[in-house]
Amino acid sequence: MDIKRRVEGSTWNWPLLVSVVFLNVCLPSLVYTYGVLLVNLANLGVPVWLGLSTPTISLLTYSLTQCWCRDAADSWGGTIGYRVLAIMGLMFVVLSLLLCAFLPYNFHPYVFGIFGGFGSSLLSAQVDAVIFDTYDTNFGTIRGLCFAGQAIGQSVFPHLITFLIDYYGYSYSFIVLSGIILQTLPVVMLLKIDETIKKRPISYIDKTYAIFNNDIIENGYTNELQLHDLGKKSWKSPSDDNAHQEAIVSDLHADISEYDDENNATITPPPSPEEKRRNIFGVEILPEIPEESEESDDNESNINEKNKNKLNKKRLSSAIKRLSVLGDSFDEYISKQVRRDSQADRDSISREYTEIEVTYDNISPVTDIQREKVFNSFNFRCQAAYTSLRRKMRVPSYRIYRLKRRIIYITSSINDTFIKPLTRSLSCWRFYLALILCFSKLSITAISLVLMPVVASQMKPKISMTDINILYSLHGFTWLCFLLCTPWLTQTPKRNFKYVTVLGLIISSGGCFLLARAKTYDLLSIGCVIGGFGFGAISSCWETAVQDFVGMRKWPKVNSTMETCSGILLFVFYLGILFLVDEEDGLQCALLILSAVLTGVTFMWTILAVVSLYLTKVRSLRPGRRCMF
């Protein structure tokens, strides 16, 4: 199927589109707006480092499990598989929120971070798989709509969470929030692939052939291969092939009709069976009957005698076998017969051991009887137990075999998923630049967005919670403003995404620096606006920029390693700033360190963009030729 036909046959599939956008509104906002919960935890006396560890552990779990969930979506997907796995991920998220309502605050990072991160990873993998299989021609536009849903959720959820905490309290607000997230279950049921949009195989029923065609034969002669309709072919026996028989019959009818038109003469039917049995004189001809001879009689008698001899021999052999079996049984009964009043038998009972006769019988008549003496003593029982234990250790059961097979499967999966891609990625210098760019996106999500409302709550004069939520809404609004460029980005070549990513890094570094040095509400608002625009540029373009930079062939090998290593690098960075966040002006100091790290990443990718611009644009210019950027 060509590309033009695929574009014309593709549809927007509105129920699935609404489902995907609604899921992106609800689920990622639990991490994007965790700063509101962190402000309330700080008011309850919980350390900031403990609350900051929750989104960090959640993103770490998400990064470590995303490669496994992506493989599960590819192997277990289908008409029902995507929805089943998505429901499982949703149940993990709801369970994490319910447990946070009843557990102490110290367990929230582990419960919400591990269960919530794994559930979000499992659900997002199914959503991405369904989007990729359904919207292959409009993939960029659908991704832009998904990011728009995340920006809307980031603008709406801070006000919703604040209302739930004020009305129900901090602990019980998790129960209501889990009920709100559970309302996405009907939307999850819409995650299915439309089979009509996918590439259709070559159909022989409606005769949509890809290469050969039989329509030319009607207008003239050709040497093209003729295709038979496989629906008329008999697959039981080749002799009943209706395709060739109908073709021959149609050719005969055509020849007969042409002969009738040309000669205008009738064709006499073939003679009937009665006429065939009479000669020209009207005498009936009888069928030939084979003559019998004496030799045939002798042969039949010899065959009958041979069959009788064979039957007699079989009966004789079966009778001999029966007699041999009866004789063996009689010998066994006679050998086991013992006098009951024998004094020797009474004395044998008081011995240390007893003699047991073990007789080995064969199919053939028994010629000799082999006997063994088994001593019923403590030494014999110990040797028997040792022998059975040794046999069990040498020849394990099937459960041990299955356990070994599962261990081998797990080790091979870990080797194929982590170790081999890691060894290949570490030998490529492009991997390190891709890794620090992915780390930049995660650090802005887990640290800058989460610490922004806490920094705002420490402003003097103190800012109300409504104003803090407005800052979140400003960040989401500027993110939406950048997403208005999505139609332009879908028409942009992939090699130019690195320039947009560098622009986003520059803006994000400036916004993080403003948040670190903000002393007033106005400067903090400007930092949120700039940071939202830069975060929109990075989140929309970083993956395409890295994919183009690494290469299409190396991207599947580098992707899983980059995700896991960036999550681990984020956790290490969190441990580095762990001792600063609880001190005075420690939050702004941590944001200043983050802005310095983003500046370093921006400098590296700026050099890369300048070198790429020189190699692709400037050096290829000729004298008298204009530069078309």
N, C-alpha and C positions, 0 to 999 in steps of 0.2 A: 504494500500500500504506500503510495507516494506521500510526500509531505503536504501537498496541496489538498489531497483527499482527507488527510488526517485533520488539517485545520478546519476544513469545511464541515467535517463530521463531529468535531468536538463541541461540547456544550458546557455551560457553566455549572450545571448540576446544582441548582440553588439550595435544595435541602442540605446537601453535604457542605456547601460553602457556608451556610448559616451555622451549621454544627461546628465547623473548624474555627470560625471567627469567635463564636461564643465560648468555646473552650480556651482560646487564647486570651479572652477577656478575664476569665475567672482564675485559671490555675497559676500562670506565672505571676500574677499580682500578689500572691501570698508571699513571695520572696521580694518583689519590687517594693512593696509597701510595709515590709517588716519593721521599718523605722518607727512607725506609729506604735507598734507593740513594744519596741525597745524604749521609747519615751515613757510609757506607762510602767514598764518594769523598773526603770530608773527611779520613778516616783515611789515605787513600792520597796525600794532599798536593795534591789538586785544589782550586782556590779555590771558595768557596761561591757566588760570583756566576756562575761558569761552570756549576755544577750547577743553580742556580736558573733559569738561562736555558732549560733543556730543557723543563720544563712550561709555561713562558711562551710559548715558540715553538710548542709543540704546541697550546696553546689559541688562539694567534693564527692558526695554519694552519686549525684547526677552525672558527674564526669566519669566516675569509675564504672558505672553500670550502663552508660549510654551505648557502648559498643555491643554489650551482651543483649540489650533490649532491641537494638537494631537488627542483630542476627535473628532474634526471636520473631521480629516482625516479618523478616524475609522468609523464614522457614515455616512459621506457624500461621501466616496470614491466610487470607482467603475470604470467602463470603461470611464466615462466622468467626474466624480466627482473630481478625482485627478487633472486632467488638468485644470478644471475650477477654483478650489481653488488656484492652482499654478499660473495661469494667474492673479488672483486677487492679490496675493502677489507680483508678478512682477510689476503690475501696481502701487502698493503702493510705491515700491522702486523707480520706475521711476518718480512718482509724487513728491516724496521727493527731488530728485535731481533737478527737474525742478523748484520747489519752492525756493530752495536755490540759484538759479541763479538770482531771482528777488527780494528776500527779503533781508533786512539788515543782517549783521553778527550776531547781537544779537539774531535773531530768528532761526539760524541754529541748535543750540542744540535741540530745541523743534521739529522743522520740520523734520530734518534728523534723530534725535534720536527716535521720536515716530513713524512717518510713515515708516521710513526705518527699524526700529527694528521690527515693526509689520509685514511688508511685508516679511522680511527675515525669521521671525518665521513661518509665514503661508506657505511659499514656502519650507522651510527645513523640515517641518512636512510632507508634501506630498512626498518629496523625500525619507525621511526615511521610510515612509509607503510602498512605491513602492519597495524599496530595500528589506525590510523585507519580503514582500509577494512574491517577485520573486526569490531572491538569498538566500533561507533559508539554503542551503547546503554550499554556498561559502560566507557567510555573512562577516566573518573576512577579507577575501581578498578584497572584494568590499569596505569595510570601509577603508582599507589601501589605495586603489586607490583614494578614495574621499579625504583623508588627503593629498595624493600626489598632487592632483589637487589644494588644498588650498595652499600648499607650492609653487607650480609653480605660482599661482596667486600672492602670496606675493612677489615673485622674479620679476615678470613682471610688475605689476601695478604701482609700484613707478616710473619707467622710463616713463610709459605711461602718468601718471598724471602730471609729471614734463614737458613733452613735450606739453601737452594740455595747461597748465598754461602759459608756455613761448610763445606759438603761439597765443592763443585766449584770454588770460587774466584769472584772477581768477574766475570771475563771469560766463563768457561765457563758461568756461571749463566744468561747471556742465551740460550745455545743451548737449555738445558733449559726455560727459561721460554717460548721460542718454540715448543718442542714441546708444552708445556701449552696454549698459546693455539691451536695448530693443531688440538687435539682438539675445538675448537668447530666444525670443518668439518661433521661430520654434523648438528649442530644447525642450522647455516645452511641446510642443504638442506630443512628444515621450514618455511622462510619462504615460504609461499604462502597465497593468499587462498581461503577457502572460498566458492565461488560460490553456494551455497544460502543463505548468510546475507545476501548483497547483495540489493538491491531487484530483484525479478523483474519483467520487462516484462509487458504484457498479453498473455496467451496465448489464441489463438483455437482451439487444438487441444482443450484441455480445457474450452473455453467459460467461462473465468473473465473475464467482461466487467466493466468498471469502471462503466459508466453504464447501458447498455441491457441488457435481459433479455428473453428470449423465453418465460419460464415463465408469464407472465400470460395469454398467448394461449390456453393450454390450458383455462383456466377461464372465460374470457369475452372480450369484444371490447375492444379498446383502440386508441388512436391513436398508440401508441409505435412508434418506428422499429424494424423487424425487421432483425436482422443475419443474414447468410448465412454459412454455414460455408465459409471460404476454402479449406479442404482439398479440397473437391469442385469447385472452380472450375477451368476450363480456361484457362490463361494463354496458350495458343498462338493461339486464335481466339475472339472473343466469341460466335460462333454455336454453339460447343460447350460452352456454359455448362451444366454438369450440375445446378447448384443450381436454376435456374429450370425446367429440363425435369423434374426429379424432383418439384418442387412441383406442376407442371401434371398430371403423370401420377397423383400421389397424389390430387389433387382429382377427376380423372375417375373413378378407382376408387371414391372415396367416394360420388360422385353415383350411379354404377351400382349400388352396394350398397344405397343408400337407395331407389332406384327398384325394385329387386327385392323389398325388404322390404314396400314399400307396395302394389304392384300384383300381386305374385306371378305375373308373366308373364315369358315368355322373350323375348329379343331375337334376331331373326333375324340371322345374320351377313351381311356385305356380299356381293354377287355375285362369283363367281370370274371370272378373266380369260376363260375359255372362254365363259361365258354372256354376257359383255359383247360378244363378237364376233358374236353371233347376234341377229337381230331376233325379233319375236313370232311370225313364221311359220317360224322355224328356219333361215332363210337366213343364211349367214355374210357378214359385212360386212368387206370388205377395207380396209386403210388407204389413205388418199388418197395418190396418187403425183403429184408435181408434173409438169405437162406441160412438154415441151421445145419451144422455138420457134427460129426461124432467127436472131432477134436475139441470143439468147444465144450461138449458135455464132459469129456475127461478132465479138461482144465478146471471146470467148476467143481467136480468131485474132489480133485486134489486140493483145491483151496479150502473146501469145507473140512476135509480131514486135517489140514494144518491148523485151522482155527480151533477145532476140537482138541487137538493135542496141546495147544497153548493154554486153553482154558483148564484142561486137566492138570497141567504143570502148575498153574497158578493156584488151583485149589489144593494141590498136594503141598506146595510150599507154605501156604497159609495154615494148613493143618499141622505141619511140622512145627511152625512157630508157636502155635497155640499149645501143642504138647510140651514144647521146651519151656514155655512160661509156666505151665502147670507143674512140670517137674521141678523147676526152680523154687516154686512156692512150697511144694511138698518138702524139699530138702531143707528149706529155711525153717519150716514148722518142726521137723524132726530134730534139727540141730538145737533148737531152743527148748525142746521138751526136757524138763528136769523133774526128778522125783521130789515130792514135797516132804517126805519123811527122811530125807538124806541128812545125816549128821554133818557131812562136809559143808553143805550149804549153810547150816546154822553157824558153823565155825567161821565161815568166810565173811559173815556179816560183821563180826567183831574185829576184822582186820583193819589196818590203817587206810587201805585203799580198796577200791572195787574194780573188777575187770569188766570192761564193756567191749563187746565184739562189734566192730564196724565192718560191714560187708559191702563191697562194691560190686554192683551188678551191671552188666553190659547188655546191649541189645541182643547180641549173639548168645547162644547157650553158654552158661557159666561153666568154665573148665576148672577153675581153681578159686578158692575163697581166701581173700586176703584179710587177716585179722590184725588189729592193733590193740594195745593195752593202754588205756587212758587212766592215769592215776589221779584219783580225787583227793588231792592233798593241797596244803597251803602253798607249797612251792610251785605246783602246777598252775594254781589259780593266779599267782603273781606273774608267772611267765606269760600266761594267756592275756592278762590285763596289759602288760608291757607291750606284747605283740600287737594287740588291737590299737593301743594308743600310738604306737609307731606307724601302723598302717594308716591311721587317720591323719597323722602329720604328713606322711609322704603322699597320700592320695586324699586331698581335701574334698569336701563336699561341694555341691553346686553353688551354695550360697557364697562360699569363699571365692569360688571362681567368678561369680557375678560381681562380688566386691572388688576383686582385682581388675576386672574389666572396667568398672566404673571409675576406679582410681586412675587407670591408664587413660580413659577418655577425658577426665578432668585435667590431668597433667598435659595431655596433648592439646586440649582447648586453650589452656593458659599459655602454652608455648606458642600456639598459632596466633593468639589474640594479643599477647603482650610482649613476649620475649623476642620472637622473630621480628615483628615490626619495630621494636625498640632498637635492636642491633642494626637494622637497616637504616633507621631514621637517624641514629647518632652518627653514622658515617656520612650523612649528607648535610652540608652547611646550610642549605635552605630550610631545614627543619627548625633550626634555632630561631630564625627570624619569624617563622610561622608560629612557633611556640610562644614567643613573647607578645605577639599580637593577640593571640587567643587569651593569654593571661591578662592583658590589658582590659579586654572586654569583661572578663569575670571579675577583676578587681574593682572596676567601676560599679558593677552590679552589686557585689557583696559588701563593699566598704563605703564607697562614695554615696550611693543612694541610701544606705542604711544609716550612716552617720549624719546625713544632712538634716533630718528633723531633730536629732539630739543636739547638734550644734546650734540650731535655731532656738531650741528650748533654753539654752544657756546665754542667750543674748540679754543685754541690759540696755533698756528696760525689757522685762520678760515678755515673750510673745505668747499669745494664746494658742490653743490647739487648733482652732479654726484657721488662723494665719499659717500655721505649719502645714496644714492640709492644702491650703492654697498654693504653697510652694511646690508641693507634689503635683498639683494640677498644672502649674506653670511648666514644670519639667515635662509632663506628658503632652501639654499643648505644643511646645516647641518640637517635641519628637514628632507629633502629627504634622507640623509644618514642614519638616524635612521629608516626611513620607509622601507629601504632595508631589515630590520629584520622582516618585516610583515609575510612572509611565515613561519619563525620560531615561531612567536607569535601565529599564527593560530594553530600550533601543540602543543602549550604549554597549560597545564591545567590552568583553571581559578584561582585556588588557588595560583599560582605562579605569577600572575599579580601584586600583591601587592609589591613584591620585585622590579619589574621593575619600579613601580610608586615611590617607595622610592628612587631608584637611580635617577629618573628624578627630584624629589624634591631637592635632594642634589646638582645636577648639576645646576638646575635653581637658587637655592639660591646663589651658587658661581658666576654664570653669572650675576645676579642682583647686587651682591656686587661689582663685577668688574666694571659694568656700573656706580655705585655710586661713585667709587673712581678713575675712569679713568681721567687721565690728558693729555694723548697723544692719537694719532690716533691708534697706535699699540695696546695699552691696550684696547681701545674701540673695536677694531676689534676682539681681543681674547674674550672679553665679549660677543660680538654678536654670535660668533661661539659656545661658551659653552652654551649660553642661548638658541640658536636654537636647539641644541641636547637635552637639558633638556625639552624644550617645546614640542618637538616631542614625548618624552617618556611619559609626563604627558597627553597630548591630546589623545594619542593612547590607554592608559592603565587605566586611572583613572576611567572611567565608569564601566569597567569590574571588576576592583578591588573593587569598592564600591558595586557593585551588588553581588559579591561573599561574601563580608564582612557582608553586611546587611542580605542577604538571598533572595532566589527566592520568598518566600511567602510574605515577607515584602517589596520587591522592588517596586511593583506598588503603594503601599501606601506612600512610602517615596520619590519616584522620583519627583512628582510634588511639594511637600513641600520643598524638597532640592533645586530645581531650583528657586522657588520664594524667599526663604530665602537667598540663596546665592546672588541673584541679589540685594536684599535689603541691605545685608551686604556689598556688593561692593559699593553701593551708600553711605552708612554710612562711609566707609573707605575713599571715595573720599571727603566727607565733612570734614573729619579729616585732610587731607593734603591740603585742599583748601587754607589755609592761608600761606602755605610754598612755593608754586610753583612760585609765582611772586616775591619772594625775591631773593637776591643774593645767588647763590649756593642752591636755594630752590629745584630745580629739583633733584639734586643729593641727597639732604637730604630726599626727598620723596622716592627715590629709595632705600636709606639706610633703611628707615622704612619698606619698602616692603620686603627687604631682611631679616630683623629681623623677620617679620611675617612668611615668608616662612621657616626660620630656626626653629621657634617654631612648625610649622605644620610638618616639616621633623622629628623633635625629637619625636613627638607623634606617627607618623606612623612608625618610626624606632622601637620604643618600641613594637608596635603592631606586626610588622614583626618578631622581635626577639622572642616574646612570641609564635607566631604561628609556627615559626620554631622549637622551643623547644617542643611544644606539638605534632607536627606532625612528627618530624624526630628524635630528640634526645631521648625523653622519651620512644619512641616506640622501640628503639634499644635493642637487646638482646646480651648477651655475645657471642663473636665469630662471630657476624654478621656485615658486612660492611655497612656503611651509604651511601646510593645512593641518592644524591641530584639531 
